[in-house]
């Protein structure tokens, strides 16, 4: 099942069962990565990595340090989707799938910096 991204009337379909979202923390300037996949027709967060600690970046209990990052498994999503906001203070998200990464705005142009992007399994998309 593919992944659907939507922002207002704009929709993009990603033909992938898994992908990574990554961004740079606006204050600490450290990379944060999340591995997502479709399981049983729903979006799930498989693992997250933080490349350091600082303002709002403390790894949760049980996180392990390896390969230059804190690795942990986040709590399951309640509704099978994630909403990504935009900030004028930080670079856009990187969306990585099929061996390549692109800026989220290249995959799904959204009308202005304020538009939130909804990410879900296409079966759950509007």
Secondary structure, DSSP 8 states (H G I E B T S, - for coil): --EEEEETTEEEEE--SEEEEEEE-TTT--EEEEEEEEETTEEEEEEEEESS--TT----TT-EEETTEEEE-----SSSEEEE---TTS---EEEETTEEEEHHHHS--SSTT--EEEEEGGG--
